[in-house]
Amino acid sequence: MDIADGAKKGDVTLEKGGVKVFLEKEANKLLSEANIDFSDERGFIISGMQKASCCG
């Protein structure tokens, strides 16, 4: 996770409450049902993330 000025080609852009999040397509799949919160003490907290499928 990093701070970006804008989306890169192929990124998905999500916006809520004036905050924009830019995700690569694969990350969007994993985070589609997740909640992302921010805590001053702990930084970004992600819960409810999809499990990645493994290719052997």
PDB file of N, CA, C and O in Angstrom, chain B, residues numbered from 101:
ATOM      1  N   MET B 101       0.847  -1.165   0.000  1.00  0.00           N
ATOM      2  CA  MET B 101       0.000   0.000   0.000  1.00  0.00           C
ATOM      3  C   MET B 101       0.894   1.230   0.000  1.00  0.00           C
ATOM      4  O   MET B 101       1.884   1.297   0.729  1.00  0.00           O
ATOM      5  N   ASP B 102       0.528   2.204  -0.833  1.00  0.00           N
ATOM      6  CA  ASP B 102       1.333   3.402  -0.977  1.00  0.00           C
ATOM      7  C   ASP B 102       0.415   4.577  -1.288  1.00  0.00           C
ATOM      8  O   ASP B 102      -0.743   4.379  -1.656  1.00  0.00           O
ATOM      9  N   ILE B 103       0.908   5.767  -1.147  1.00  0.00           N
ATOM     10  CA  ILE B 103       0.156   6.965  -1.486  1.00  0.00           C
ATOM     11  C   ILE B 103       0.489   7.319  -2.929  1.00  0.00           C
ATOM     12  O   ILE B 103       1.658   7.377  -3.309  1.00  0.00           O
ATOM     13  N   ALA B 104      -0.568   7.560  -3.747  1.00  0.00           N
ATOM     14  CA  ALA B 104      -0.377   7.872  -5.163  1.00  0.00           C
ATOM     15  C   ALA B 104      -1.134   9.148  -5.515  1.00  0.00           C
ATOM     16  O   ALA B 104      -2.130   9.494  -4.880  1.00  0.00           O
ATOM     17  N   ASP B 105      -0.644   9.833  -6.529  1.00  0.00           N
ATOM     18  CA  ASP B 105      -1.313  11.039  -7.017  1.00  0.00           C
ATOM     19  C   ASP B 105      -2.498  10.703  -7.917  1.00  0.00           C
ATOM     20  O   ASP B 105      -3.430  11.498  -8.046  1.00  0.00           O
ATOM     21  N   GLY B 106      -2.462   9.539  -8.531  1.00  0.00           N
ATOM     22  CA  GLY B 106      -3.525   9.155  -9.441  1.00  0.00           C
ATOM     23  C   GLY B 106      -3.425   7.701  -9.821  1.00  0.00           C
ATOM     24  O   GLY B 106      -2.460   7.015  -9.484  1.00  0.00           O
ATOM     25  N   ALA B 107      -4.444   7.239 -10.534  1.00  0.00           N
ATOM     26  CA  ALA B 107      -4.485   5.842 -10.963  1.00  0.00           C
ATOM     27  C   ALA B 107      -3.494   5.598 -12.089  1.00  0.00           C
ATOM     28  O   ALA B 107      -3.207   6.486 -12.892  1.00  0.00           O
ATOM     29  N   LYS B 108      -2.978   4.377 -12.130  1.00  0.00           N
ATOM     30  CA  LYS B 108      -2.147   3.938 -13.253  1.00  0.00           C
ATOM     31  C   LYS B 108      -3.057   3.235 -14.257  1.00  0.00           C
ATOM     32  O   LYS B 108      -4.182   2.863 -13.923  1.00  0.00           O
ATOM     33  N   LYS B 109      -2.584   3.054 -15.460  1.00  0.00           N
ATOM     34  CA  LYS B 109      -3.360   2.386 -16.496  1.00  0.00           C
ATOM     35  C   LYS B 109      -3.823   1.017 -16.016  1.00  0.00           C
ATOM     36  O   LYS B 109      -3.014   0.215 -15.550  1.00  0.00           O
ATOM     37  N   GLY B 110      -5.125   0.748 -16.128  1.00  0.00           N
ATOM     38  CA  GLY B 110      -5.688  -0.531 -15.710  1.00  0.00           C
ATOM     39  C   GLY B 110      -6.166  -0.575 -14.275  1.00  0.00           C
ATOM     40  O   GLY B 110      -6.799  -1.552 -13.875  1.00  0.00           O
ATOM     41  N   ASP B 111      -5.881   0.460 -13.479  1.00  0.00           N
ATOM     42  CA  ASP B 111      -6.319   0.487 -12.084  1.00  0.00           C
ATOM     43  C   ASP B 111      -7.822   0.730 -11.977  1.00  0.00           C
ATOM     44  O   ASP B 111      -8.427   1.337 -12.861  1.00  0.00           O
ATOM     45  N   VAL B 112      -8.406   0.256 -10.902  1.00  0.00           N
ATOM     46  CA  VAL B 112      -9.794   0.534 -10.546  1.00  0.00           C
ATOM     47  C   VAL B 112      -9.760   1.652  -9.518  1.00  0.00           C
ATOM     48  O   VAL B 112      -8.968   1.599  -8.577  1.00  0.00           O
ATOM     49  N   THR B 113     -10.608   2.663  -9.680  1.00  0.00           N
ATOM     50  CA  THR B 113     -10.662   3.783  -8.742  1.00  0.00           C
ATOM     51  C   THR B 113     -11.945   3.705  -7.925  1.00  0.00           C
ATOM     52  O   THR B 113     -13.041   3.640  -8.482  1.00  0.00           O
ATOM     53  N   LEU B 114     -11.804   3.712  -6.612  1.00  0.00           N
ATOM     54  CA  LEU B 114     -12.944   3.735  -5.690  1.00  0.00           C
ATOM     55  C   LEU B 114     -12.888   5.041  -4.917  1.00  0.00           C
ATOM     56  O   LEU B 114     -11.805   5.525  -4.588  1.00  0.00           O
ATOM     57  N   GLU B 115     -14.058   5.617  -4.622  1.00  0.00           N
ATOM     58  CA  GLU B 115     -14.076   6.869  -3.864  1.00  0.00           C
ATOM     59  C   GLU B 115     -15.208   6.817  -2.842  1.00  0.00           C
ATOM     60  O   GLU B 115     -16.328   6.412  -3.155  1.00  0.00           O
ATOM     61  N   LYS B 116     -14.901   7.232  -1.623  1.00  0.00           N
ATOM     62  CA  LYS B 116     -15.906   7.307  -0.563  1.00  0.00           C
ATOM     63  C   LYS B 116     -15.490   8.405   0.398  1.00  0.00           C
ATOM     64  O   LYS B 116     -14.350   8.436   0.860  1.00  0.00           O
ATOM     65  N   GLY B 117     -16.403   9.295   0.695  1.00  0.00           N
ATOM     66  CA  GLY B 117     -16.125  10.367   1.646  1.00  0.00           C
ATOM     67  C   GLY B 117     -14.991  11.276   1.210  1.00  0.00           C
ATOM     68  O   GLY B 117     -14.283  11.831   2.050  1.00  0.00           O
ATOM     69  N   GLY B 118     -14.810  11.436  -0.093  1.00  0.00           N
ATOM     70  CA  GLY B 118     -13.750  12.300  -0.599  1.00  0.00           C
ATOM     71  C   GLY B 118     -12.383  11.652  -0.671  1.00  0.00           C
ATOM     72  O   GLY B 118     -11.415  12.295  -1.078  1.00  0.00           O
ATOM     73  N   VAL B 119     -12.286  10.386  -0.282  1.00  0.00           N
ATOM     74  CA  VAL B 119     -11.016   9.663  -0.332  1.00  0.00           C
ATOM     75  C   VAL B 119     -11.040   8.719  -1.528  1.00  0.00           C
ATOM     76  O   VAL B 119     -11.977   7.935  -1.684  1.00  0.00           O
ATOM     77  N   LYS B 120     -10.021   8.790  -2.369  1.00  0.00           N
ATOM     78  CA  LYS B 120      -9.912   7.901  -3.524  1.00  0.00           C
ATOM     79  C   LYS B 120      -8.882   6.822  -3.247  1.00  0.00           C
ATOM     80  O   LYS B 120      -7.820   7.080  -2.680  1.00  0.00           O
ATOM     81  N   VAL B 121      -9.220   5.602  -3.661  1.00  0.00           N
ATOM     82  CA  VAL B 121      -8.316   4.462  -3.546  1.00  0.00           C
ATOM     83  C   VAL B 121      -8.140   3.890  -4.946  1.00  0.00           C
ATOM     84  O   VAL B 121      -9.119   3.644  -5.650  1.00  0.00           O
ATOM     85  N   PHE B 122      -6.887   3.680  -5.349  1.00  0.00           N
ATOM     86  CA  PHE B 122      -6.565   3.123  -6.655  1.00  0.00           C
ATOM     87  C   PHE B 122      -6.073   1.695  -6.453  1.00  0.00           C
ATOM     88  O   PHE B 122      -5.121   1.461  -5.708  1.00  0.00           O
ATOM     89  N   LEU B 123      -6.721   0.744  -7.114  1.00  0.00           N
ATOM     90  CA  LEU B 123      -6.374  -0.664  -6.946  1.00  0.00           C
ATOM     91  C   LEU B 123      -6.057  -1.312  -8.285  1.00  0.00           C
ATOM     92  O   LEU B 123      -6.718  -1.041  -9.288  1.00  0.00           O
ATOM     93  N   GLU B 124      -5.033  -2.175  -8.295  1.00  0.00           N
ATOM     94  CA  GLU B 124      -4.798  -3.027  -9.446  1.00  0.00           C
ATOM     95  C   GLU B 124      -5.963  -4.007  -9.530  1.00  0.00           C
ATOM     96  O   GLU B 124      -6.622  -4.263  -8.522  1.00  0.00           O
ATOM     97  N   LYS B 125      -6.225  -4.557 -10.705  1.00  0.00           N
ATOM     98  CA  LYS B 125      -7.378  -5.451 -10.888  1.00  0.00           C
ATOM     99  C   LYS B 125      -7.364  -6.623  -9.913  1.00  0.00           C
ATOM    100  O   LYS B 125      -8.397  -6.954  -9.331  1.00  0.00           O
ATOM    101  N   GLU B 126      -6.200  -7.259  -9.726  1.00  0.00           N
ATOM    102  CA  GLU B 126      -6.114  -8.407  -8.816  1.00  0.00           C
ATOM    103  C   GLU B 126      -6.385  -7.988  -7.368  1.00  0.00           C
ATOM    104  O   GLU B 126      -7.052  -8.711  -6.628  1.00  0.00           O
ATOM    105  N   ALA B 127      -5.877  -6.840  -6.968  1.00  0.00           N
ATOM    106  CA  ALA B 127      -6.120  -6.352  -5.614  1.00  0.00           C
ATOM    107  C   ALA B 127      -7.595  -6.031  -5.434  1.00  0.00           C
ATOM    108  O   ALA B 127      -8.150  -6.261  -4.360  1.00  0.00           O
ATOM    109  N   ASN B 128      -8.238  -5.504  -6.471  1.00  0.00           N
ATOM    110  CA  ASN B 128      -9.663  -5.196  -6.390  1.00  0.00           C
ATOM    111  C   ASN B 128     -10.476  -6.462  -6.130  1.00  0.00           C
ATOM    112  O   ASN B 128     -11.440  -6.434  -5.366  1.00  0.00           O
ATOM    113  N   LYS B 129     -10.090  -7.576  -6.764  1.00  0.00           N
ATOM    114  CA  LYS B 129     -10.776  -8.855  -6.546  1.00  0.00           C
ATOM    115  C   LYS B 129     -10.654  -9.278  -5.077  1.00  0.00           C
ATOM    116  O   LYS B 129     -11.633  -9.710  -4.468  1.00  0.00           O
ATOM    117  N   LEU B 130      -9.450  -9.149  -4.515  1.00  0.00           N
ATOM    118  CA  LEU B 130      -9.213  -9.568  -3.133  1.00  0.00           C
ATOM    119  C   LEU B 130      -9.896  -8.651  -2.125  1.00  0.00           C
ATOM    120  O   LEU B 130     -10.294  -9.095  -1.048  1.00  0.00           O
ATOM    121  N   LEU B 131     -10.030  -7.379  -2.471  1.00  0.00           N
ATOM    122  CA  LEU B 131     -10.563  -6.389  -1.525  1.00  0.00           C
ATOM    123  C   LEU B 131     -12.012  -6.010  -1.786  1.00  0.00           C
ATOM    124  O   LEU B 131     -12.528  -5.100  -1.137  1.00  0.00           O
ATOM    125  N   SER B 132     -12.686  -6.681  -2.719  1.00  0.00           N
ATOM    126  CA  SER B 132     -14.041  -6.280  -3.116  1.00  0.00           C
ATOM    127  C   SER B 132     -15.040  -6.306  -1.963  1.00  0.00           C
ATOM    128  O   SER B 132     -15.980  -5.511  -1.961  1.00  0.00           O
ATOM    129  N   GLU B 133     -14.870  -7.176  -1.003  1.00  0.00           N
ATOM    130  CA  GLU B 133     -15.784  -7.268   0.141  1.00  0.00           C
ATOM    131  C   GLU B 133     -15.147  -6.779   1.447  1.00  0.00           C
ATOM    132  O   GLU B 133     -15.738  -6.921   2.518  1.00  0.00           O
ATOM    133  N   ALA B 134     -13.961  -6.213   1.358  1.00  0.00           N
ATOM    134  CA  ALA B 134     -13.206  -5.820   2.556  1.00  0.00           C
ATOM    135  C   ALA B 134     -13.641  -4.452   3.078  1.00  0.00           C
ATOM    136  O   ALA B 134     -14.199  -3.635   2.347  1.00  0.00           O
ATOM    137  N   ASN B 135     -13.372  -4.232   4.350  1.00  0.00           N
ATOM    138  CA  ASN B 135     -13.518  -2.925   4.981  1.00  0.00           C
ATOM    139  C   ASN B 135     -12.116  -2.389   5.240  1.00  0.00           C
ATOM    140  O   ASN B 135     -11.261  -3.091   5.779  1.00  0.00           O
ATOM    141  N   ILE B 136     -11.889  -1.137   4.849  1.00  0.00           N
ATOM    142  CA  ILE B 136     -10.600  -0.502   5.081  1.00  0.00           C
ATOM    143  C   ILE B 136     -10.826   0.687   5.988  1.00  0.00           C
ATOM    144  O   ILE B 136     -11.519   1.636   5.619  1.00  0.00           O
ATOM    145  N   ASP B 137     -10.246   0.640   7.169  1.00  0.00           N
ATOM    146  CA  ASP B 137     -10.361   1.712   8.155  1.00  0.00           C
ATOM    147  C   ASP B 137      -8.976   2.284   8.413  1.00  0.00           C
ATOM    148  O   ASP B 137      -7.967   1.690   8.035  1.00  0.00           O
ATOM    149  N   PHE B 138      -8.940   3.437   9.057  1.00  0.00           N
ATOM    150  CA  PHE B 138      -7.666   4.047   9.419  1.00  0.00           C
ATOM    151  C   PHE B 138      -7.682   4.384  10.898  1.00  0.00           C
ATOM    152  O   PHE B 138      -8.660   4.923  11.416  1.00  0.00           O
ATOM    153  N   SER B 139      -6.593   4.063  11.568  1.00  0.00           N
ATOM    154  CA  SER B 139      -6.412   4.364  12.982  1.00  0.00           C
ATOM    155  C   SER B 139      -5.135   5.178  13.127  1.00  0.00           C
ATOM    156  O   SER B 139      -4.110   4.831  12.539  1.00  0.00           O
ATOM    157  N   ASP B 140      -5.184   6.248  13.896  1.00  0.00           N
ATOM    158  CA  ASP B 140      -3.979   7.052  14.129  1.00  0.00           C
ATOM    159  C   ASP B 140      -2.867   6.218  14.759  1.00  0.00           C
ATOM    160  O   ASP B 140      -1.687   6.464  14.509  1.00  0.00           O
ATOM    161  N   GLU B 141      -3.233   5.251  15.560  1.00  0.00           N
ATOM    162  CA  GLU B 141      -2.243   4.421  16.245  1.00  0.00           C
ATOM    163  C   GLU B 141      -1.715   3.279  15.376  1.00  0.00           C
ATOM    164  O   GLU B 141      -0.543   2.915  15.474  1.00  0.00           O
ATOM    165  N   ARG B 142      -2.587   2.709  14.516  1.00  0.00           N
ATOM    166  CA  ARG B 142      -2.213   1.494  13.787  1.00  0.00           C
ATOM    167  C   ARG B 142      -2.122   1.665  12.277  1.00  0.00           C
ATOM    168  O   ARG B 142      -1.672   0.746  11.593  1.00  0.00           O
ATOM    169  N   GLY B 143      -2.528   2.794  11.739  1.00  0.00           N
ATOM    170  CA  GLY B 143      -2.512   2.989  10.289  1.00  0.00           C
ATOM    171  C   GLY B 143      -3.740   2.346   9.656  1.00  0.00           C
ATOM    172  O   GLY B 143      -4.804   2.298  10.273  1.00  0.00           O
ATOM    173  N   PHE B 144      -3.596   1.853   8.426  1.00  0.00           N
ATOM    174  CA  PHE B 144      -4.714   1.234   7.720  1.00  0.00           C
ATOM    175  C   PHE B 144      -4.982  -0.160   8.276  1.00  0.00           C
ATOM    176  O   PHE B 144      -4.060  -0.937   8.522  1.00  0.00           O
ATOM    177  N   ILE B 145      -6.278  -0.461   8.470  1.00  0.00           N
ATOM    178  CA  ILE B 145      -6.699  -1.758   8.985  1.00  0.00           C
ATOM    179  C   ILE B 145      -7.663  -2.352   7.968  1.00  0.00           C
ATOM    180  O   ILE B 145      -8.700  -1.759   7.671  1.00  0.00           O
ATOM    181  N   ILE B 146      -7.322  -3.526   7.431  1.00  0.00           N
ATOM    182  CA  ILE B 146      -8.152  -4.184   6.425  1.00  0.00           C
ATOM    183  C   ILE B 146      -8.756  -5.431   7.043  1.00  0.00           C
ATOM    184  O   ILE B 146      -8.037  -6.273   7.581  1.00  0.00           O
ATOM    185  N   SER B 147     -10.092  -5.555   6.967  1.00  0.00           N
ATOM    186  CA  SER B 147     -10.762  -6.741   7.479  1.00  0.00           C
ATOM    187  C   SER B 147     -11.741  -7.271   6.421  1.00  0.00           C
ATOM    188  O   SER B 147     -12.241  -6.511   5.590  1.00  0.00           O
ATOM    189  N   GLY B 148     -12.003  -8.566   6.462  1.00  0.00           N
ATOM    190  CA  GLY B 148     -12.958  -9.175   5.542  1.00  0.00           C
ATOM    191  C   GLY B 148     -12.424  -9.392   4.146  1.00  0.00           C
ATOM    192  O   GLY B 148     -13.199  -9.454   3.192  1.00  0.00           O
ATOM    193  N   MET B 149     -11.101  -9.509   4.003  1.00  0.00           N
ATOM    194  CA  MET B 149     -10.475  -9.675   2.692  1.00  0.00           C
ATOM    195  C   MET B 149     -10.738 -11.063   2.139  1.00  0.00           C
ATOM    196  O   MET B 149     -10.739 -12.039   2.890  1.00  0.00           O
ATOM    197  N   GLN B 150     -10.965 -11.168   0.813  1.00  0.00           N
ATOM    198  CA  GLN B 150     -11.139 -12.450   0.131  1.00  0.00           C
ATOM    199  C   GLN B 150      -9.824 -13.238   0.200  1.00  0.00           C
ATOM    200  O   GLN B 150      -8.743 -12.648   0.192  1.00  0.00           O
ATOM    201  N   LYS B 151      -9.920 -14.554   0.267  1.00  0.00           N
ATOM    202  CA  LYS B 151      -8.715 -15.388   0.220  1.00  0.00           C
ATOM    203  C   LYS B 151      -8.250 -15.530  -1.220  1.00  0.00           C
ATOM    204  O   LYS B 151      -9.060 -15.713  -2.128  1.00  0.00           O
ATOM    205  N   ALA B 152      -6.941 -15.445  -1.422  1.00  0.00           N
ATOM    206  CA  ALA B 152      -6.365 -15.591  -2.762  1.00  0.00           C
ATOM    207  C   ALA B 152      -6.372 -17.055  -3.166  1.00  0.00           C
ATOM    208  O   ALA B 152      -6.147 -17.936  -2.337  1.00  0.00           O
ATOM    209  N   SER B 153      -6.629 -17.310  -4.433  1.00  0.00           N
ATOM    210  CA  SER B 153      -6.533 -18.682  -4.932  1.00  0.00           C
ATOM    211  C   SER B 153      -5.088 -18.947  -5.324  1.00  0.00           C
ATOM    212  O   SER B 153      -4.402 -18.076  -5.861  1.00  0.00           O
ATOM    213  N   CYS B 154      -4.649 -20.141  -5.050  1.00  0.00           N
ATOM    214  CA  CYS B 154      -3.260 -20.496  -5.323  1.00  0.00           C
ATOM    215  C   CYS B 154      -3.173 -21.374  -6.558  1.00  0.00           C
ATOM    216  O   CYS B 154      -4.065 -22.181  -6.820  1.00  0.00           O
ATOM    217  N   CYS B 155      -2.148 -21.224  -7.281  1.00  0.00           N
ATOM    218  CA  CYS B 155      -1.984 -21.947  -8.563  1.00  0.00           C
ATOM    219  C   CYS B 155      -0.976 -23.084  -8.439  1.00  0.00           C
ATOM    220  O   CYS B 155      -0.111 -23.233  -9.303  1.00  0.00           O
ATOM    221  N   GLY B 156      -1.070 -23.880  -7.393  1.00  0.00           N
ATOM    222  CA  GLY B 156      -0.253 -25.058  -7.287  1.00  0.00           C
ATOM    223  C   GLY B 156       1.069 -24.822  -6.722  1.00  0.00           C
ATOM    224  O   GLY B 156       1.857 -25.758  -6.584  1.00  0.00           O
TER     225      GLY B 156
END
